[in-house]
């Protein structure tokens, strides 16, 4: 069995506006039919089209969670104590 080249980075989330995956840039149709696309065409897509698609995606800011807020507060406290001693 041969390995199939893939741009997947396990960030599987489709942009509702463009229909492209935020992680790899492929469309839903390309993702589901990737195994059927000839290797030369997969290589061309990964080299020529997908990077441009990803660059054009409008990324949403990460969701703020209690855990992220706590991490930031901890970092801020550490930064303050470092600057006071240094």
PDB file of N, CA, C and O in Angstrom:
ATOM      1  N   UNK A   1       0.842  -1.176   0.000  1.00  0.00           N
ATOM      2  CA  UNK A   1       0.000   0.000   0.000  1.00  0.00           C
ATOM      3  C   UNK A   1       0.892   1.245   0.000  1.00  0.00           C
ATOM      4  O   UNK A   1       1.832   1.337   0.790  1.00  0.00           O
ATOM      5  N   UNK A   2       0.596   2.203  -0.889  1.00  0.00           N
ATOM      6  CA  UNK A   2       1.411   3.404  -0.979  1.00  0.00           C
ATOM      7  C   UNK A   2       0.829   4.523  -0.119  1.00  0.00           C
ATOM      8  O   UNK A   2      -0.360   4.535   0.201  1.00  0.00           O
ATOM      9  N   UNK A   3       1.701   5.459   0.245  1.00  0.00           N
ATOM     10  CA  UNK A   3       1.290   6.608   1.049  1.00  0.00           C
ATOM     11  C   UNK A   3       0.691   7.674   0.139  1.00  0.00           C
ATOM     12  O   UNK A   3       1.209   7.942  -0.945  1.00  0.00           O
ATOM     13  N   UNK A   4      -0.391   8.270   0.586  1.00  0.00           N
ATOM     14  CA  UNK A   4      -1.031   9.341  -0.171  1.00  0.00           C
ATOM     15  C   UNK A   4      -0.599  10.665   0.424  1.00  0.00           C
ATOM     16  O   UNK A   4      -0.786  10.901   1.618  1.00  0.00           O
ATOM     17  N   UNK A   5      -0.023  11.530  -0.394  1.00  0.00           N
ATOM     18  CA  UNK A   5       0.380  12.838   0.109  1.00  0.00           C
ATOM     19  C   UNK A   5      -0.863  13.655   0.439  1.00  0.00           C
ATOM     20  O   UNK A   5      -1.869  13.612  -0.269  1.00  0.00           O
ATOM     21  N   UNK A   6      -0.764  14.397   1.530  1.00  0.00           N
ATOM     22  CA  UNK A   6      -1.912  15.166   1.990  1.00  0.00           C
ATOM     23  C   UNK A   6      -1.449  16.450   2.677  1.00  0.00           C
ATOM     24  O   UNK A   6      -0.431  16.453   3.368  1.00  0.00           O
ATOM     25  N   UNK A   7      -2.197  17.540   2.486  1.00  0.00           N
ATOM     26  CA  UNK A   7      -1.867  18.789   3.153  1.00  0.00           C
ATOM     27  C   UNK A   7      -2.508  18.894   4.540  1.00  0.00           C
ATOM     28  O   UNK A   7      -2.340  19.905   5.222  1.00  0.00           O
ATOM     29  N   UNK A   8      -3.227  17.879   4.955  1.00  0.00           N
ATOM     30  CA  UNK A   8      -3.974  17.918   6.212  1.00  0.00           C
ATOM     31  C   UNK A   8      -3.033  18.137   7.404  1.00  0.00           C
ATOM     32  O   UNK A   8      -2.012  17.462   7.542  1.00  0.00           O
ATOM     33  N   UNK A   9      -3.407  19.103   8.264  1.00  0.00           N
ATOM     34  CA  UNK A   9      -2.645  19.361   9.485  1.00  0.00           C
ATOM     35  C   UNK A   9      -3.519  19.149  10.726  1.00  0.00           C
ATOM     36  O   UNK A   9      -3.199  19.618  11.818  1.00  0.00           O
ATOM     37  N   UNK A  10      -4.626  18.432  10.530  1.00  0.00           N
ATOM     38  CA  UNK A  10      -5.561  18.085  11.598  1.00  0.00           C
ATOM     39  C   UNK A  10      -6.216  19.312  12.250  1.00  0.00           C
ATOM     40  O   UNK A  10      -6.502  19.314  13.447  1.00  0.00           O
ATOM     41  N   UNK A  11      -6.445  20.343  11.446  1.00  0.00           N
ATOM     42  CA  UNK A  11      -7.218  21.511  11.870  1.00  0.00           C
ATOM     43  C   UNK A  11      -8.431  21.520  10.948  1.00  0.00           C
ATOM     44  O   UNK A  11      -8.543  22.360  10.055  1.00  0.00           O
ATOM     45  N   UNK A  12      -9.322  20.590  11.173  1.00  0.00           N
ATOM     46  CA  UNK A  12     -10.435  20.374  10.256  1.00  0.00           C
ATOM     47  C   UNK A  12     -11.621  21.256  10.626  1.00  0.00           C
ATOM     48  O   UNK A  12     -12.454  20.898  11.458  1.00  0.00           O
ATOM     49  N   UNK A  13     -11.669  22.406   9.989  1.00  0.00           N
ATOM     50  CA  UNK A  13     -12.749  23.355  10.211  1.00  0.00           C
ATOM     51  C   UNK A  13     -12.967  24.116   8.912  1.00  0.00           C
ATOM     52  O   UNK A  13     -12.045  24.747   8.395  1.00  0.00           O
ATOM     53  N   UNK A  14     -14.180  24.057   8.386  1.00  0.00           N
ATOM     54  CA  UNK A  14     -14.492  24.681   7.105  1.00  0.00           C
ATOM     55  C   UNK A  14     -14.976  26.105   7.303  1.00  0.00           C
ATOM     56  O   UNK A  14     -15.867  26.362   8.113  1.00  0.00           O
ATOM     57  N   UNK A  15     -14.385  27.026   6.561  1.00  0.00           N
ATOM     58  CA  UNK A  15     -14.804  28.421   6.563  1.00  0.00           C
ATOM     59  C   UNK A  15     -16.143  28.511   5.837  1.00  0.00           C
ATOM     60  O   UNK A  15     -16.239  28.125   4.672  1.00  0.00           O
ATOM     61  N   UNK A  16     -17.162  29.008   6.500  1.00  0.00           N
ATOM     62  CA  UNK A  16     -18.500  29.086   5.921  1.00  0.00           C
ATOM     63  C   UNK A  16     -18.552  30.028   4.719  1.00  0.00           C
ATOM     64  O   UNK A  16     -19.362  29.837   3.811  1.00  0.00           O
ATOM     65  N   UNK A  17     -17.706  31.021   4.715  1.00  0.00           N
ATOM     66  CA  UNK A  17     -17.703  32.024   3.644  1.00  0.00           C
ATOM     67  C   UNK A  17     -17.131  31.468   2.342  1.00  0.00           C
ATOM     68  O   UNK A  17     -17.714  31.666   1.276  1.00  0.00           O
ATOM     69  N   UNK A  18     -15.996  30.774   2.422  1.00  0.00           N
ATOM     70  CA  UNK A  18     -15.309  30.294   1.220  1.00  0.00           C
ATOM     71  C   UNK A  18     -15.535  28.812   0.944  1.00  0.00           C
ATOM     72  O   UNK A  18     -15.425  28.369  -0.199  1.00  0.00           O
ATOM     73  N   UNK A  19     -15.846  28.051   1.978  1.00  0.00           N
ATOM     74  CA  UNK A  19     -15.979  26.605   1.815  1.00  0.00           C
ATOM     75  C   UNK A  19     -14.653  25.879   1.884  1.00  0.00           C
ATOM     76  O   UNK A  19     -14.589  24.680   1.615  1.00  0.00           O
ATOM     77  N   UNK A  20     -13.582  26.596   2.244  1.00  0.00           N
ATOM     78  CA  UNK A  20     -12.250  25.999   2.335  1.00  0.00           C
ATOM     79  C   UNK A  20     -11.912  25.683   3.789  1.00  0.00           C
ATOM     80  O   UNK A  20     -12.357  26.364   4.713  1.00  0.00           O
ATOM     81  N   UNK A  21     -11.118  24.640   3.963  1.00  0.00           N
ATOM     82  CA  UNK A  21     -10.672  24.245   5.298  1.00  0.00           C
ATOM     83  C   UNK A  21      -9.641  25.253   5.809  1.00  0.00           C
ATOM     84  O   UNK A  21      -8.731  25.643   5.077  1.00  0.00           O
ATOM     85  N   UNK A  22      -9.788  25.671   7.068  1.00  0.00           N
ATOM     86  CA  UNK A  22      -8.822  26.597   7.676  1.00  0.00           C
ATOM     87  C   UNK A  22      -7.433  25.971   7.785  1.00  0.00           C
ATOM     88  O   UNK A  22      -6.433  26.687   7.733  1.00  0.00           O
ATOM     89  N   UNK A  23      -7.354  24.659   7.934  1.00  0.00           N
ATOM     90  CA  UNK A  23      -6.066  23.996   8.115  1.00  0.00           C
ATOM     91  C   UNK A  23      -5.312  23.744   6.827  1.00  0.00           C
ATOM     92  O   UNK A  23      -4.117  24.028   6.736  1.00  0.00           O
ATOM     93  N   UNK A  24      -6.012  23.204   5.816  1.00  0.00           N
ATOM     94  CA  UNK A  24      -5.300  22.792   4.597  1.00  0.00           C
ATOM     95  C   UNK A  24      -5.691  23.569   3.355  1.00  0.00           C
ATOM     96  O   UNK A  24      -4.976  23.523   2.354  1.00  0.00           O
ATOM     97  N   UNK A  25      -6.808  24.282   3.393  1.00  0.00           N
ATOM     98  CA  UNK A  25      -7.232  25.068   2.243  1.00  0.00           C
ATOM     99  C   UNK A  25      -8.101  24.330   1.248  1.00  0.00           C
ATOM    100  O   UNK A  25      -8.609  24.931   0.301  1.00  0.00           O
ATOM    101  N   UNK A  26      -8.281  23.026   1.449  1.00  0.00           N
ATOM    102  CA  UNK A  26      -9.091  22.268   0.493  1.00  0.00           C
ATOM    103  C   UNK A  26     -10.582  22.533   0.680  1.00  0.00           C
ATOM    104  O   UNK A  26     -11.032  22.919   1.759  1.00  0.00           O
ATOM    105  N   UNK A  27     -11.335  22.316  -0.397  1.00  0.00           N
ATOM    106  CA  UNK A  27     -12.788  22.382  -0.310  1.00  0.00           C
ATOM    107  C   UNK A  27     -13.284  21.057   0.260  1.00  0.00           C
ATOM    108  O   UNK A  27     -12.541  20.076   0.303  1.00  0.00           O
ATOM    109  N   UNK A  28     -14.521  21.032   0.690  1.00  0.00           N
ATOM    110  CA  UNK A  28     -15.102  19.784   1.198  1.00  0.00           C
ATOM    111  C   UNK A  28     -15.066  18.684   0.151  1.00  0.00           C
ATOM    112  O   UNK A  28     -14.789  17.527   0.469  1.00  0.00           O
ATOM    113  N   UNK A  29     -15.345  19.038  -1.091  1.00  0.00           N
ATOM    114  CA  UNK A  29     -15.313  18.065  -2.192  1.00  0.00           C
ATOM    115  C   UNK A  29     -13.910  17.521  -2.389  1.00  0.00           C
ATOM    116  O   UNK A  29     -13.727  16.319  -2.581  1.00  0.00           O
ATOM    117  N   UNK A  30     -12.919  18.399  -2.341  1.00  0.00           N
ATOM    118  CA  UNK A  30     -11.523  17.940  -2.484  1.00  0.00           C
ATOM    119  C   UNK A  30     -11.132  17.020  -1.342  1.00  0.00           C
ATOM    120  O   UNK A  30     -10.437  16.027  -1.553  1.00  0.00           O
ATOM    121  N   UNK A  31     -11.570  17.340  -0.142  1.00  0.00           N
ATOM    122  CA  UNK A  31     -11.236  16.504   1.020  1.00  0.00           C
ATOM    123  C   UNK A  31     -11.823  15.107   0.846  1.00  0.00           C
ATOM    124  O   UNK A  31     -11.130  14.107   1.039  1.00  0.00           O
ATOM    125  N   UNK A  32     -13.100  15.042   0.483  1.00  0.00           N
ATOM    126  CA  UNK A  32     -13.753  13.724   0.383  1.00  0.00           C
ATOM    127  C   UNK A  32     -13.275  12.919  -0.820  1.00  0.00           C
ATOM    128  O   UNK A  32     -13.324  11.690  -0.791  1.00  0.00           O
ATOM    129  N   UNK A  33     -12.816  13.585  -1.872  1.00  0.00           N
ATOM    130  CA  UNK A  33     -12.363  12.850  -3.056  1.00  0.00           C
ATOM    131  C   UNK A  33     -10.847  12.809  -3.186  1.00  0.00           C
ATOM    132  O   UNK A  33     -10.334  12.383  -4.221  1.00  0.00           O
ATOM    133  N   UNK A  34     -10.116  13.242  -2.157  1.00  0.00           N
ATOM    134  CA  UNK A  34      -8.654  13.352  -2.221  1.00  0.00           C
ATOM    135  C   UNK A  34      -7.989  12.048  -2.650  1.00  0.00           C
ATOM    136  O   UNK A  34      -7.029  12.062  -3.420  1.00  0.00           O
ATOM    137  N   UNK A  35      -8.491  10.941  -2.160  1.00  0.00           N
ATOM    138  CA  UNK A  35      -7.895   9.638  -2.484  1.00  0.00           C
ATOM    139  C   UNK A  35      -8.028   9.316  -3.976  1.00  0.00           C
ATOM    140  O   UNK A  35      -7.219   8.564  -4.519  1.00  0.00           O
ATOM    141  N   UNK A  36      -9.041   9.880  -4.640  1.00  0.00           N
ATOM    142  CA  UNK A  36      -9.280   9.603  -6.056  1.00  0.00           C
ATOM    143  C   UNK A  36      -8.542  10.562  -6.989  1.00  0.00           C
ATOM    144  O   UNK A  36      -8.489  10.326  -8.196  1.00  0.00           O
ATOM    145  N   UNK A  37      -7.980  11.627  -6.452  1.00  0.00           N
ATOM    146  CA  UNK A  37      -7.252  12.601  -7.272  1.00  0.00           C
ATOM    147  C   UNK A  37      -5.861  12.034  -7.573  1.00  0.00           C
ATOM    148  O   UNK A  37      -5.178  11.565  -6.662  1.00  0.00           O
ATOM    149  N   UNK A  38      -5.439  12.073  -8.833  1.00  0.00           N
ATOM    150  CA  UNK A  38      -4.101  11.550  -9.168  1.00  0.00           C
ATOM    151  C   UNK A  38      -3.003  12.289  -8.390  1.00  0.00           C
ATOM    152  O   UNK A  38      -3.136  13.474  -8.083  1.00  0.00           O
ATOM    153  N   UNK A  39      -1.931  11.579  -8.083  1.00  0.00           N
ATOM    154  CA  UNK A  39      -0.834  12.130  -7.277  1.00  0.00           C
ATOM    155  C   UNK A  39      -0.272  13.425  -7.877  1.00  0.00           C
ATOM    156  O   UNK A  39       0.006  14.370  -7.139  1.00  0.00           O
ATOM    157  N   UNK A  40      -0.104  13.481  -9.171  1.00  0.00           N
ATOM    158  CA  UNK A  40       0.440  14.690  -9.806  1.00  0.00           C
ATOM    159  C   UNK A  40      -0.475  15.890  -9.557  1.00  0.00           C
ATOM    160  O   UNK A  40       0.005  16.998  -9.315  1.00  0.00           O
ATOM    161  N   UNK A  41      -1.775  15.673  -9.616  1.00  0.00           N
ATOM    162  CA  UNK A  41      -2.728  16.757  -9.369  1.00  0.00           C
ATOM    163  C   UNK A  41      -2.721  17.156  -7.892  1.00  0.00           C
ATOM    164  O   UNK A  41      -2.838  18.340  -7.575  1.00  0.00           O
ATOM    165  N   UNK A  42      -2.585  16.186  -6.989  1.00  0.00           N
ATOM    166  CA  UNK A  42      -2.479  16.491  -5.546  1.00  0.00           C
ATOM    167  C   UNK A  42      -1.252  17.364  -5.292  1.00  0.00           C
ATOM    168  O   UNK A  42      -1.334  18.358  -4.569  1.00  0.00           O
ATOM    169  N   UNK A  43      -0.125  17.000  -5.879  1.00  0.00           N
ATOM    170  CA  UNK A  43       1.110  17.766  -5.713  1.00  0.00           C
ATOM    171  C   UNK A  43       0.951  19.187  -6.252  1.00  0.00           C
ATOM    172  O   UNK A  43       1.409  20.146  -5.631  1.00  0.00           O
ATOM    173  N   UNK A  44       0.298  19.320  -7.415  1.00  0.00           N
ATOM    174  CA  UNK A  44       0.078  20.638  -8.004  1.00  0.00           C
ATOM    175  C   UNK A  44      -0.813  21.490  -7.101  1.00  0.00           C
ATOM    176  O   UNK A  44      -0.518  22.663  -6.870  1.00  0.00           O
ATOM    177  N   UNK A  45      -1.884  20.917  -6.597  1.00  0.00           N
ATOM    178  CA  UNK A  45      -2.781  21.644  -5.697  1.00  0.00           C
ATOM    179  C   UNK A  45      -2.032  22.106  -4.448  1.00  0.00           C
ATOM    180  O   UNK A  45      -2.159  23.257  -4.031  1.00  0.00           O
ATOM    181  N   UNK A  46      -1.246  21.199  -3.852  1.00  0.00           N
ATOM    182  CA  UNK A  46      -0.529  21.541  -2.625  1.00  0.00           C
ATOM    183  C   UNK A  46       0.527  22.622  -2.870  1.00  0.00           C
ATOM    184  O   UNK A  46       0.780  23.449  -1.994  1.00  0.00           O
ATOM    185  N   UNK A  47       1.132  22.620  -4.034  1.00  0.00           N
ATOM    186  CA  UNK A  47       2.185  23.600  -4.318  1.00  0.00           C
ATOM    187  C   UNK A  47       1.637  24.934  -4.831  1.00  0.00           C
ATOM    188  O   UNK A  47       2.146  25.995  -4.471  1.00  0.00           O
ATOM    189  N   UNK A  48       0.612  24.879  -5.660  1.00  0.00           N
ATOM    190  CA  UNK A  48       0.170  26.086  -6.365  1.00  0.00           C
ATOM    191  C   UNK A  48      -1.086  26.745  -5.805  1.00  0.00           C
ATOM    192  O   UNK A  48      -1.145  27.973  -5.740  1.00  0.00           O
ATOM    193  N   UNK A  49      -2.076  25.981  -5.405  1.00  0.00           N
ATOM    194  CA  UNK A  49      -3.368  26.567  -5.051  1.00  0.00           C
ATOM    195  C   UNK A  49      -3.641  26.676  -3.556  1.00  0.00           C
ATOM    196  O   UNK A  49      -4.119  27.708  -3.085  1.00  0.00           O
ATOM    197  N   UNK A  50      -3.342  25.627  -2.816  1.00  0.00           N
ATOM    198  CA  UNK A  50      -3.725  25.615  -1.398  1.00  0.00           C
ATOM    199  C   UNK A  50      -3.062  26.716  -0.572  1.00  0.00           C
ATOM    200  O   UNK A  50      -3.740  27.313   0.264  1.00  0.00           O
ATOM    201  N   UNK A  51      -1.778  27.017  -0.757  1.00  0.00           N
ATOM    202  CA  UNK A  51      -1.173  28.108   0.027  1.00  0.00           C
ATOM    203  C   UNK A  51      -1.880  29.447  -0.186  1.00  0.00           C
ATOM    204  O   UNK A  51      -2.057  30.215   0.759  1.00  0.00           O
ATOM    205  N   UNK A  52      -2.286  29.725  -1.432  1.00  0.00           N
ATOM    206  CA  UNK A  52      -2.998  30.976  -1.718  1.00  0.00           C
ATOM    207  C   UNK A  52      -4.365  30.996  -1.045  1.00  0.00           C
ATOM    208  O   UNK A  52      -4.783  32.021  -0.507  1.00  0.00           O
ATOM    209  N   UNK A  53      -5.052  29.874  -1.078  1.00  0.00           N
ATOM    210  CA  UNK A  53      -6.361  29.795  -0.436  1.00  0.00           C
ATOM    211  C   UNK A  53      -6.247  30.048   1.065  1.00  0.00           C
ATOM    212  O   UNK A  53      -7.034  30.801   1.639  1.00  0.00           O
ATOM    213  N   UNK A  54      -5.265  29.415   1.688  1.00  0.00           N
ATOM    214  CA  UNK A  54      -5.082  29.573   3.134  1.00  0.00           C
ATOM    215  C   UNK A  54      -4.752  31.021   3.469  1.00  0.00           C
ATOM    216  O   UNK A  54      -5.255  31.564   4.453  1.00  0.00           O
ATOM    217  N   UNK A  55      -3.909  31.646   2.654  1.00  0.00           N
ATOM    218  CA  UNK A  55      -3.514  33.039   2.901  1.00  0.00           C
ATOM    219  C   UNK A  55      -4.712  33.985   2.829  1.00  0.00           C
ATOM    220  O   UNK A  55      -4.723  35.022   3.492  1.00  0.00           O
ATOM    221  N   UNK A  56      -5.706  33.639   2.040  1.00  0.00           N
ATOM    222  CA  UNK A  56      -6.876  34.502   1.861  1.00  0.00           C
ATOM    223  C   UNK A  56      -7.964  34.272   2.901  1.00  0.00           C
ATOM    224  O   UNK A  56      -8.905  35.060   2.992  1.00  0.00           O
ATOM    225  N   UNK A  57      -7.851  33.208   3.684  1.00  0.00           N
ATOM    226  CA  UNK A  57      -8.876  32.930   4.694  1.00  0.00           C
ATOM    227  C   UNK A  57      -8.822  33.967   5.801  1.00  0.00           C
ATOM    228  O   UNK A  57      -7.749  34.343   6.273  1.00  0.00           O
ATOM    229  N   UNK A  58      -9.975  34.413   6.196  1.00  0.00           N
ATOM    230  CA  UNK A  58     -10.068  35.367   7.297  1.00  0.00           C
ATOM    231  C   UNK A  58     -10.184  34.575   8.592  1.00  0.00           C
ATOM    232  O   UNK A  58     -11.214  33.966   8.877  1.00  0.00           O
ATOM    233  N   UNK A  59      -9.133  34.597   9.350  1.00  0.00           N
ATOM    234  CA  UNK A  59      -9.107  33.819  10.589  1.00  0.00           C
ATOM    235  C   UNK A  59      -9.841  34.547  11.703  1.00  0.00           C
ATOM    236  O   UNK A  59      -9.685  35.752  11.900  1.00  0.00           O
ATOM    237  N   UNK A  60     -10.634  33.789  12.412  1.00  0.00           N
ATOM    238  CA  UNK A  60     -11.345  34.350  13.555  1.00  0.00           C
ATOM    239  C   UNK A  60     -10.432  34.265  14.769  1.00  0.00           C
ATOM    240  O   UNK A  60      -9.653  33.319  14.893  1.00  0.00           O
ATOM    241  N   UNK A  61     -10.517  35.236  15.662  1.00  0.00           N
ATOM    242  CA  UNK A  61      -9.697  35.150  16.869  1.00  0.00           C
ATOM    243  C   UNK A  61     -10.100  33.939  17.694  1.00  0.00           C
ATOM    244  O   UNK A  61     -11.254  33.513  17.668  1.00  0.00           O
ATOM    245  N   UNK A  62      -9.150  33.397  18.417  1.00  0.00           N
ATOM    246  CA  UNK A  62      -9.445  32.242  19.273  1.00  0.00           C
ATOM    247  C   UNK A  62     -10.466  32.604  20.325  1.00  0.00           C
ATOM    248  O   UNK A  62     -10.502  33.726  20.830  1.00  0.00           O
ATOM    249  N   UNK A  63     -11.276  31.651  20.635  1.00  0.00           N
ATOM    250  CA  UNK A  63     -12.305  31.834  21.647  1.00  0.00           C
ATOM    251  C   UNK A  63     -11.645  32.018  23.005  1.00  0.00           C
ATOM    252  O   UNK A  63     -10.720  31.288  23.358  1.00  0.00           O
ATOM    253  N   UNK A  64     -12.117  32.978  23.751  1.00  0.00           N
ATOM    254  CA  UNK A  64     -11.576  33.233  25.086  1.00  0.00           C
ATOM    255  C   UNK A  64     -12.265  32.294  26.067  1.00  0.00           C
ATOM    256  O   UNK A  64     -13.491  32.280  26.173  1.00  0.00           O
ATOM    257  N   UNK A  65     -11.471  31.518  26.776  1.00  0.00           N
ATOM    258  CA  UNK A  65     -12.016  30.595  27.771  1.00  0.00           C
ATOM    259  C   UNK A  65     -11.477  30.977  29.144  1.00  0.00           C
ATOM    260  O   UNK A  65     -10.520  31.743  29.254  1.00  0.00           O
ATOM    261  N   UNK A  66     -12.091  30.444  30.174  1.00  0.00           N
ATOM    262  CA  UNK A  66     -11.616  30.707  31.537  1.00  0.00           C
ATOM    263  C   UNK A  66     -10.177  30.238  31.700  1.00  0.00           C
ATOM    264  O   UNK A  66      -9.373  30.894  32.362  1.00  0.00           O
ATOM    265  N   UNK A  67      -9.861  29.112  31.099  1.00  0.00           N
ATOM    266  CA  UNK A  67      -8.500  28.577  31.202  1.00  0.00           C
ATOM    267  C   UNK A  67      -7.492  29.522  30.543  1.00  0.00           C
ATOM    268  O   UNK A  67      -6.423  29.778  31.098  1.00  0.00           O
ATOM    269  N   UNK A  68      -7.835  30.043  29.351  1.00  0.00           N
ATOM    270  CA  UNK A  68      -6.927  30.982  28.676  1.00  0.00           C
ATOM    271  C   UNK A  68      -6.755  32.267  29.481  1.00  0.00           C
ATOM    272  O   UNK A  68      -5.650  32.802  29.579  1.00  0.00           O
ATOM    273  N   UNK A  69      -7.855  32.762  30.060  1.00  0.00           N
ATOM    274  CA  UNK A  69      -7.759  33.962  30.891  1.00  0.00           C
ATOM    275  C   UNK A  69      -6.854  33.729  32.098  1.00  0.00           C
ATOM    276  O   UNK A  69      -6.036  34.584  32.437  1.00  0.00           O
ATOM    277  N   UNK A  70      -7.001  32.575  32.746  1.00  0.00           N
ATOM    278  CA  UNK A  70      -6.176  32.249  33.912  1.00  0.00           C
ATOM    279  C   UNK A  70      -4.703  32.161  33.522  1.00  0.00           C
ATOM    280  O   UNK A  70      -3.837  32.653  34.245  1.00  0.00           O
ATOM    281  N   UNK A  71      -4.415  31.530  32.368  1.00  0.00           N
ATOM    282  CA  UNK A  71      -3.024  31.446  31.893  1.00  0.00           C
ATOM    283  C   UNK A  71      -2.439  32.837  31.680  1.00  0.00           C
ATOM    284  O   UNK A  71      -1.304  33.109  32.072  1.00  0.00           O
ATOM    285  N   UNK A  72      -3.223  33.714  31.054  1.00  0.00           N
ATOM    286  CA  UNK A  72      -2.740  35.071  30.790  1.00  0.00           C
ATOM    287  C   UNK A  72      -2.479  35.817  32.096  1.00  0.00           C
ATOM    288  O   UNK A  72      -1.472  36.514  32.220  1.00  0.00           O
ATOM    289  N   UNK A  73      -3.375  35.676  33.068  1.00  0.00           N
ATOM    290  CA  UNK A  73      -3.180  36.339  34.358  1.00  0.00           C
ATOM    291  C   UNK A  73      -1.917  35.828  35.042  1.00  0.00           C
ATOM    292  O   UNK A  73      -1.166  36.606  35.631  1.00  0.00           O
ATOM    293  N   UNK A  74      -1.684  34.520  34.961  1.00  0.00           N
ATOM    294  CA  UNK A  74      -0.482  33.934  35.560  1.00  0.00           C
ATOM    295  C   UNK A  74       0.765  34.487  34.883  1.00  0.00           C
ATOM    296  O   UNK A  74       1.738  34.828  35.556  1.00  0.00           O
ATOM    297  N   UNK A  75       0.741  34.580  33.544  1.00  0.00           N
ATOM    298  CA  UNK A  75       1.881  35.144  32.820  1.00  0.00           C
ATOM    299  C   UNK A  75       2.117  36.597  33.215  1.00  0.00           C
ATOM    300  O   UNK A  75       3.260  37.019  33.391  1.00  0.00           O
ATOM    301  N   UNK A  76       1.029  37.366  33.356  1.00  0.00           N
ATOM    302  CA  UNK A  76       1.160  38.771  33.731  1.00  0.00           C
ATOM    303  C   UNK A  76       1.794  38.917  35.106  1.00  0.00           C
ATOM    304  O   UNK A  76       2.632  39.794  35.315  1.00  0.00           O
ATOM    305  N   UNK A  77       1.397  38.056  36.050  1.00  0.00           N
ATOM    306  CA  UNK A  77       1.958  38.099  37.408  1.00  0.00           C
ATOM    307  C   UNK A  77       3.438  37.745  37.356  1.00  0.00           C
ATOM    308  O   UNK A  77       4.252  38.395  38.013  1.00  0.00           O
ATOM    309  N   UNK A  78       3.792  36.732  36.592  1.00  0.00           N
ATOM    310  CA  UNK A  78       5.194  36.335  36.459  1.00  0.00           C
ATOM    311  C   UNK A  78       6.006  37.461  35.832  1.00  0.00           C
ATOM    312  O   UNK A  78       7.118  37.746  36.276  1.00  0.00           O
ATOM    313  N   UNK A  79       5.455  38.103  34.802  1.00  0.00           N
ATOM    314  CA  UNK A  79       6.154  39.214  34.144  1.00  0.00           C
ATOM    315  C   UNK A  79       6.380  40.372  35.110  1.00  0.00           C
ATOM    316  O   UNK A  79       7.453  40.975  35.121  1.00  0.00           O
ATOM    317  N   UNK A  80       5.363  40.682  35.924  1.00  0.00           N
ATOM    318  CA  UNK A  80       5.506  41.778  36.891  1.00  0.00           C
ATOM    319  C   UNK A  80       6.580  41.467  37.925  1.00  0.00           C
ATOM    320  O   UNK A  80       7.403  42.322  38.253  1.00  0.00           O
ATOM    321  N   UNK A  81       6.566  40.242  38.434  1.00  0.00           N
ATOM    322  CA  UNK A  81       7.557  39.894  39.461  1.00  0.00           C
ATOM    323  C   UNK A  81       8.953  39.856  38.868  1.00  0.00           C
ATOM    324  O   UNK A  81       9.918  40.177  39.562  1.00  0.00           O
ATOM    325  N   UNK A  82       9.091  39.477  37.613  1.00  0.00           N
ATOM    326  CA  UNK A  82      10.405  39.469  36.966  1.00  0.00           C
ATOM    327  C   UNK A  82      10.928  40.885  36.789  1.00  0.00           C
ATOM    328  O   UNK A  82      12.114  41.145  36.995  1.00  0.00           O
ATOM    329  N   UNK A  83      10.042  41.803  36.408  1.00  0.00           N
ATOM    330  CA  UNK A  83      10.490  43.175  36.170  1.00  0.00           C
ATOM    331  C   UNK A  83      10.824  43.890  37.480  1.00  0.00           C
ATOM    332  O   UNK A  83      11.657  44.797  37.489  1.00  0.00           O
ATOM    333  N   UNK A  84      10.196  43.502  38.571  1.00  0.00           N
ATOM    334  CA  UNK A  84      10.472  44.134  39.862  1.00  0.00           C
ATOM    335  C   UNK A  84      11.818  43.688  40.433  1.00  0.00           C
ATOM    336  O   UNK A  84      12.488  44.445  41.136  1.00  0.00           O
ATOM    337  N   UNK A  85      12.207  42.439  40.119  1.00  0.00           N
ATOM    338  CA  UNK A  85      13.468  41.927  40.651  1.00  0.00           C
ATOM    339  C   UNK A  85      14.634  42.218  39.717  1.00  0.00           C
ATOM    340  O   UNK A  85      15.791  42.158  40.134  1.00  0.00           O
ATOM    341  N   UNK A  86      14.343  42.532  38.463  1.00  0.00           N
ATOM    342  CA  UNK A  86      15.426  42.695  37.480  1.00  0.00           C
ATOM    343  C   UNK A  86      15.790  44.067  37.299  1.00  0.00           C
ATOM    344  O   UNK A  86      16.683  44.369  36.507  1.00  0.00           O
TER     345      UNK A  86
END
